Amino acid sequence: MQQRYDEGAEAYQRWWAPVLAPSALAVLDLVAEPRSDAVAPRHLVDLGTGTGVLARAAVRRWPAARIDAADFSRGMLAVAGALAERELAPAERRRVRWLQAHATALPFADGSVDAVVSSFVVQLVPSRPPVYREALRVLRPGGRLAFVSWLADETPFAPHEAFDDALDDVGVAAGDDEERLDEEARAGDFVSVRAASDSLRRAGFRNVHAEARTLEYGWTRERFADYKLRYDEHSFLEGLDRSVRRRVERRFRERIALLRADAFTLRAPVVYARGDRPG
């Protein structure tokens, strides 16, 4: 998985990060919620920063805060750093560190962090409890963990189904054993809001709250086609014979041309959760 993110970081930033960004940014609201008079964090960790969406927003939101943005992928960190160079003022950049680190082995002292935030990461780790334990270790008493992740959902999305149908049309089998094993190595999406809150309570967090919301993103027909072919299914397609790949791509574009424009609006359930380290 690390290699995949290293090699696909720029494509991720172009095709997938814009889908997640609005929902990701809402995690920062959970840092102080529900107290409007809560003290601003002085040291915040963005766990699994990816291309740095939360880190860049946090450094602007809290002008006195130090932000440590951690990720296991050097490729993602390189893209995040480049974006920070373009988008942040010099004084803001000095308050952000980009660190290669795993979620279960953070390079911070016990009780040294005011808040840990994360967006669309806890479904990717092999197991959530070790990640929670590491967050508890680095958080000061009263410090907060806040994240957003996916809720399990079987609702079909017609543009995605169009790709699978195109494979059937051409006679190509979807997926492979490597992809299946990769999926089995992940904690996966939360089955319910209750599951998210219970997981935090079992780990030792207090003042736990979780709620469901909807991630909504409107693709255009052409942008979805490019996302699917150049990012989401790129590795799979690259493994096909060139002539077969062209037939799949052509058939896929033919199928999505038949869909209504509103079929390209993605609506997916997500869960926001927060919990505090006991004082």
Contacts in CASP RR format, 6 or more apart in sequence:
PFRMAT RR
TARGET T0000
AUTHOR 0000-0000-0000
METHOD contacts of the structure
MODEL  1
MQQRYDEGAEAYQRWWAPVLAPSALAVLDLVAEPRSDAVAPRHLVDLGTG
TGVLARAAVRRWPAARIDAADFSRGMLAVAGALAERELAPAERRRVRWLQ
AHATALPFADGSVDAVVSSFVVQLVPSRPPVYREALRVLRPGGRLAFVSW
LADETPFAPHEAFDDALDDVGVAAGDDEERLDEEARAGDFVSVRAASDSL
RRAGFRNVHAEARTLEYGWTRERFADYKLRYDEHSFLEGLDRSVRRRVER
RFRERIALLRADAFTLRAPVVYARGDRPG
1 124 0 8 1.000
1 182 0 8 1.000
1 185 0 8 1.000
2 72 0 8 1.000
2 73 0 8 1.000
4 235 0 8 1.000
5 12 0 8 1.000
5 50 0 8 1.000
5 72 0 8 1.000
5 73 0 8 1.000
5 75 0 8 1.000
5 76 0 8 1.000
6 73 0 8 1.000
6 74 0 8 1.000
6 75 0 8 1.000
6 76 0 8 1.000
7 75 0 8 1.000
8 75 0 8 1.000
8 231 0 8 1.000
9 50 0 8 1.000
9 51 0 8 1.000
9 73 0 8 1.000
9 75 0 8 1.000
9 76 0 8 1.000
9 78 0 8 1.000
9 79 0 8 1.000
10 79 0 8 1.000
11 230 0 8 1.000
11 231 0 8 1.000
11 234 0 8 1.000
12 50 0 8 1.000
12 51 0 8 1.000
12 76 0 8 1.000
12 79 0 8 1.000
12 231 0 8 1.000
13 51 0 8 1.000
13 79 0 8 1.000
13 83 0 8 1.000
14 231 0 8 1.000
15 226 0 8 1.000
15 227 0 8 1.000
15 230 0 8 1.000
15 231 0 8 1.000
15 232 0 8 1.000
16 227 0 8 1.000
16 231 0 8 1.000
16 232 0 8 1.000
17 51 0 8 1.000
17 53 0 8 1.000
18 217 0 8 1.000
19 215 0 8 1.000
19 217 0 8 1.000
19 266 0 8 1.000
20 53 0 8 1.000
20 119 0 8 1.000
20 120 0 8 1.000
20 215 0 8 1.000
21 53 0 8 1.000
22 215 0 8 1.000
22 217 0 8 1.000
23 119 0 8 1.000
23 120 0 8 1.000
23 148 0 8 1.000
23 213 0 8 1.000
23 215 0 8 1.000
23 270 0 8 1.000
24 53 0 8 1.000
24 54 0 8 1.000
24 119 0 8 1.000
24 120 0 8 1.000
24 148 0 8 1.000
25 53 0 8 1.000
25 54 0 8 1.000
25 57 0 8 1.000
26 148 0 8 1.000
26 213 0 8 1.000
26 272 0 8 1.000
27 54 0 8 1.000
27 117 0 8 1.000
27 118 0 8 1.000
27 119 0 8 1.000
27 146 0 8 1.000
27 147 0 8 1.000
27 148 0 8 1.000
27 272 0 8 1.000
28 54 0 8 1.000
28 57 0 8 1.000
28 58 0 8 1.000
28 61 0 8 1.000
28 117 0 8 1.000
28 146 0 8 1.000
30 117 0 8 1.000
30 144 0 8 1.000
30 146 0 8 1.000
30 272 0 8 1.000
30 274 0 8 1.000
31 38 0 8 1.000
31 41 0 8 1.000
31 44 0 8 1.000
31 115 0 8 1.000
31 117 0 8 1.000
31 144 0 8 1.000
31 146 0 8 1.000
32 38 0 8 1.000
32 40 0 8 1.000
33 209 0 8 1.000
33 274 0 8 1.000
40 62 0 8 1.000
40 64 0 8 1.000
40 65 0 8 1.000
41 62 0 8 1.000
41 65 0 8 1.000
41 114 0 8 1.000
41 115 0 8 1.000
42 64 0 8 1.000
42 65 0 8 1.000
42 66 0 8 1.000
42 114 0 8 1.000
43 65 0 8 1.000
43 66 0 8 1.000
43 68 0 8 1.000
43 112 0 8 1.000
43 113 0 8 1.000
43 114 0 8 1.000
43 115 0 8 1.000
44 58 0 8 1.000
44 62 0 8 1.000
44 65 0 8 1.000
44 66 0 8 1.000
44 67 0 8 1.000
44 68 0 8 1.000
44 113 0 8 1.000
44 114 0 8 1.000
44 115 0 8 1.000
44 116 0 8 1.000
44 117 0 8 1.000
45 67 0 8 1.000
45 68 0 8 1.000
45 69 0 8 1.000
45 70 0 8 1.000
45 106 0 8 1.000
45 108 0 8 1.000
45 113 0 8 1.000
45 115 0 8 1.000
45 116 0 8 1.000
45 117 0 8 1.000
45 138 0 8 1.000
46 52 0 8 1.000
46 54 0 8 1.000
46 55 0 8 1.000
46 58 0 8 1.000
46 67 0 8 1.000
46 68 0 8 1.000
46 69 0 8 1.000
46 70 0 8 1.000
46 117 0 8 1.000
46 118 0 8 1.000
47 70 0 8 1.000
47 103 0 8 1.000
47 106 0 8 1.000
47 116 0 8 1.000
47 117 0 8 1.000
47 118 0 8 1.000
47 121 0 8 1.000
47 131 0 8 1.000
47 135 0 8 1.000
47 147 0 8 1.000
48 69 0 8 1.000
48 70 0 8 1.000
48 71 0 8 1.000
48 72 0 8 1.000
48 103 0 8 1.000
48 118 0 8 1.000
48 121 0 8 1.000
49 55 0 8 1.000
49 69 0 8 1.000
49 70 0 8 1.000
49 71 0 8 1.000
49 76 0 8 1.000
49 77 0 8 1.000
49 80 0 8 1.000
49 98 0 8 1.000
50 69 0 8 1.000
50 71 0 8 1.000
50 73 0 8 1.000
50 76 0 8 1.000
50 77 0 8 1.000
50 79 0 8 1.000
50 80 0 8 1.000
51 76 0 8 1.000
51 79 0 8 1.000
51 80 0 8 1.000
51 83 0 8 1.000
52 69 0 8 1.000
52 80 0 8 1.000
52 81 0 8 1.000
52 83 0 8 1.000
52 84 0 8 1.000
53 119 0 8 1.000
54 69 0 8 1.000
54 117 0 8 1.000
54 118 0 8 1.000
54 119 0 8 1.000
55 67 0 8 1.000
55 69 0 8 1.000
55 80 0 8 1.000
55 84 0 8 1.000
55 96 0 8 1.000
55 98 0 8 1.000
56 83 0 8 1.000
56 84 0 8 1.000
56 87 0 8 1.000
56 88 0 8 1.000
56 96 0 8 1.000
58 65 0 8 1.000
58 67 0 8 1.000
58 117 0 8 1.000
59 65 0 8 1.000
59 67 0 8 1.000
59 88 0 8 1.000
59 92 0 8 1.000
59 95 0 8 1.000
59 96 0 8 1.000
60 88 0 8 1.000
60 92 0 8 1.000
65 95 0 8 1.000
66 95 0 8 1.000
66 97 0 8 1.000
67 95 0 8 1.000
67 96 0 8 1.000
67 97 0 8 1.000
68 96 0 8 1.000
68 97 0 8 1.000
68 99 0 8 1.000
68 108 0 8 1.000
68 113 0 8 1.000
69 77 0 8 1.000
69 80 0 8 1.000
69 96 0 8 1.000
69 97 0 8 1.000
69 98 0 8 1.000
69 99 0 8 1.000
70 99 0 8 1.000
70 100 0 8 1.000
70 101 0 8 1.000
70 103 0 8 1.000
70 106 0 8 1.000
71 77 0 8 1.000
71 80 0 8 1.000
71 98 0 8 1.000
71 99 0 8 1.000
71 100 0 8 1.000
71 101 0 8 1.000
72 100 0 8 1.000
72 101 0 8 1.000
72 102 0 8 1.000
72 103 0 8 1.000
73 100 0 8 1.000
74 100 0 8 1.000
77 98 0 8 1.000
77 99 0 8 1.000
77 100 0 8 1.000
80 98 0 8 1.000
81 98 0 8 1.000
84 92 0 8 1.000
84 93 0 8 1.000
84 96 0 8 1.000
84 98 0 8 1.000
85 93 0 8 1.000
88 96 0 8 1.000
99 107 0 8 1.000
101 107 0 8 1.000
103 121 0 8 1.000
103 125 0 8 1.000
103 130 0 8 1.000
103 131 0 8 1.000
103 134 0 8 1.000
104 125 0 8 1.000
104 130 0 8 1.000
104 131 0 8 1.000
104 133 0 8 1.000
104 134 0 8 1.000
105 134 0 8 1.000
106 134 0 8 1.000
106 137 0 8 1.000
106 138 0 8 1.000
108 138 0 8 1.000
109 138 0 8 1.000
110 137 0 8 1.000
110 138 0 8 1.000
111 137 0 8 1.000
111 138 0 8 1.000
111 139 0 8 1.000
111 140 0 8 1.000
111 141 0 8 1.000
112 138 0 8 1.000
112 140 0 8 1.000
113 138 0 8 1.000
113 139 0 8 1.000
113 140 0 8 1.000
113 143 0 8 1.000
114 139 0 8 1.000
114 140 0 8 1.000
114 143 0 8 1.000
114 144 0 8 1.000
115 139 0 8 1.000
115 143 0 8 1.000
115 144 0 8 1.000
115 145 0 8 1.000
115 146 0 8 1.000
116 135 0 8 1.000
116 138 0 8 1.000
116 139 0 8 1.000
116 144 0 8 1.000
116 145 0 8 1.000
116 146 0 8 1.000
117 145 0 8 1.000
117 146 0 8 1.000
117 147 0 8 1.000
118 145 0 8 1.000
118 146 0 8 1.000
118 147 0 8 1.000
118 148 0 8 1.000
119 147 0 8 1.000
119 148 0 8 1.000
120 148 0 8 1.000
120 149 0 8 1.000
120 150 0 8 1.000
121 147 0 8 1.000
121 149 0 8 1.000
122 128 0 8 1.000
122 131 0 8 1.000
122 147 0 8 1.000
122 149 0 8 1.000
122 187 0 8 1.000
123 149 0 8 1.000
123 150 0 8 1.000
123 186 0 8 1.000
123 187 0 8 1.000
123 188 0 8 1.000
123 189 0 8 1.000
123 190 0 8 1.000
124 186 0 8 1.000
124 187 0 8 1.000
124 188 0 8 1.000
125 131 0 8 1.000
125 186 0 8 1.000
125 187 0 8 1.000
126 185 0 8 1.000
126 186 0 8 1.000
126 187 0 8 1.000
127 187 0 8 1.000
128 187 0 8 1.000
128 199 0 8 1.000
129 199 0 8 1.000
129 202 0 8 1.000
129 203 0 8 1.000
132 145 0 8 1.000
132 199 0 8 1.000
132 200 0 8 1.000
132 203 0 8 1.000
132 204 0 8 1.000
132 205 0 8 1.000
133 203 0 8 1.000
135 145 0 8 1.000
136 145 0 8 1.000
136 203 0 8 1.000
136 204 0 8 1.000
136 205 0 8 1.000
136 277 0 8 1.000
139 145 0 8 1.000
139 277 0 8 1.000
140 277 0 8 1.000
141 277 0 8 1.000
141 278 0 8 1.000
141 279 0 8 1.000
142 276 0 8 1.000
142 277 0 8 1.000
142 278 0 8 1.000
142 279 0 8 1.000
143 276 0 8 1.000
143 277 0 8 1.000
144 274 0 8 1.000
144 275 0 8 1.000
144 276 0 8 1.000
144 277 0 8 1.000
145 200 0 8 1.000
145 205 0 8 1.000
145 274 0 8 1.000
145 275 0 8 1.000
145 276 0 8 1.000
145 277 0 8 1.000
146 272 0 8 1.000
146 273 0 8 1.000
146 274 0 8 1.000
146 275 0 8 1.000
147 272 0 8 1.000
147 273 0 8 1.000
147 274 0 8 1.000
148 270 0 8 1.000
148 271 0 8 1.000
148 272 0 8 1.000
148 273 0 8 1.000
149 189 0 8 1.000
149 190 0 8 1.000
149 196 0 8 1.000
149 270 0 8 1.000
149 271 0 8 1.000
149 273 0 8 1.000
150 188 0 8 1.000
150 189 0 8 1.000
150 190 0 8 1.000
150 268 0 8 1.000
150 269 0 8 1.000
150 270 0 8 1.000
150 271 0 8 1.000
151 189 0 8 1.000
151 190 0 8 1.000
151 191 0 8 1.000
151 192 0 8 1.000
151 193 0 8 1.000
151 212 0 8 1.000
151 269 0 8 1.000
151 270 0 8 1.000
151 271 0 8 1.000
152 188 0 8 1.000
152 189 0 8 1.000
152 190 0 8 1.000
152 191 0 8 1.000
152 192 0 8 1.000
153 189 0 8 1.000
153 268 0 8 1.000
153 269 0 8 1.000
155 267 0 8 1.000
155 268 0 8 1.000
157 266 0 8 1.000
158 259 0 8 1.000
158 263 0 8 1.000
159 219 0 8 1.000
159 224 0 8 1.000
159 228 0 8 1.000
159 256 0 8 1.000
159 259 0 8 1.000
159 263 0 8 1.000
159 264 0 8 1.000
160 228 0 8 1.000
162 252 0 8 1.000
162 255 0 8 1.000
162 256 0 8 1.000
162 259 0 8 1.000
163 228 0 8 1.000
163 233 0 8 1.000
163 252 0 8 1.000
163 255 0 8 1.000
164 174 0 8 1.000
165 255 0 8 1.000
166 248 0 8 1.000
166 251 0 8 1.000
166 252 0 8 1.000
166 254 0 8 1.000
166 255 0 8 1.000
167 173 0 8 1.000
167 174 0 8 1.000
167 248 0 8 1.000
169 251 0 8 1.000
169 255 0 8 1.000
170 244 0 8 1.000
170 247 0 8 1.000
170 248 0 8 1.000
170 251 0 8 1.000
172 240 0 8 1.000
172 244 0 8 1.000
172 248 0 8 1.000
174 236 0 8 1.000
175 236 0 8 1.000
176 236 0 8 1.000
179 236 0 8 1.000
190 196 0 8 1.000
190 199 0 8 1.000
190 271 0 8 1.000
193 210 0 8 1.000
193 211 0 8 1.000
193 212 0 8 1.000
193 271 0 8 1.000
194 210 0 8 1.000
196 210 0 8 1.000
196 271 0 8 1.000
196 273 0 8 1.000
197 208 0 8 1.000
197 209 0 8 1.000
197 210 0 8 1.000
197 273 0 8 1.000
200 208 0 8 1.000
200 210 0 8 1.000
200 273 0 8 1.000
200 275 0 8 1.000
201 208 0 8 1.000
204 278 0 8 1.000
205 275 0 8 1.000
205 276 0 8 1.000
205 277 0 8 1.000
205 278 0 8 1.000
206 275 0 8 1.000
206 276 0 8 1.000
206 277 0 8 1.000
206 278 0 8 1.000
207 274 0 8 1.000
207 275 0 8 1.000
207 276 0 8 1.000
208 273 0 8 1.000
208 274 0 8 1.000
208 275 0 8 1.000
208 276 0 8 1.000
209 273 0 8 1.000
209 274 0 8 1.000
209 275 0 8 1.000
210 271 0 8 1.000
210 272 0 8 1.000
210 273 0 8 1.000
210 274 0 8 1.000
211 271 0 8 1.000
211 272 0 8 1.000
212 269 0 8 1.000
212 270 0 8 1.000
212 271 0 8 1.000
213 269 0 8 1.000
213 270 0 8 1.000
213 271 0 8 1.000
213 272 0 8 1.000
214 267 0 8 1.000
214 268 0 8 1.000
214 269 0 8 1.000
214 270 0 8 1.000
215 266 0 8 1.000
215 267 0 8 1.000
215 268 0 8 1.000
215 269 0 8 1.000
215 270 0 8 1.000
216 265 0 8 1.000
216 266 0 8 1.000
216 267 0 8 1.000
217 265 0 8 1.000
217 266 0 8 1.000
218 264 0 8 1.000
218 265 0 8 1.000
218 266 0 8 1.000
219 227 0 8 1.000
219 264 0 8 1.000
219 265 0 8 1.000
219 266 0 8 1.000
220 264 0 8 1.000
221 256 0 8 1.000
221 257 0 8 1.000
221 259 0 8 1.000
221 261 0 8 1.000
221 264 0 8 1.000
224 256 0 8 1.000
224 264 0 8 1.000
225 252 0 8 1.000
225 253 0 8 1.000
225 256 0 8 1.000
228 252 0 8 1.000
229 237 0 8 1.000
229 249 0 8 1.000
229 252 0 8 1.000
237 245 0 8 1.000
237 248 0 8 1.000
237 249 0 8 1.000
238 245 0 8 1.000
239 245 0 8 1.000
240 248 0 8 1.000
END
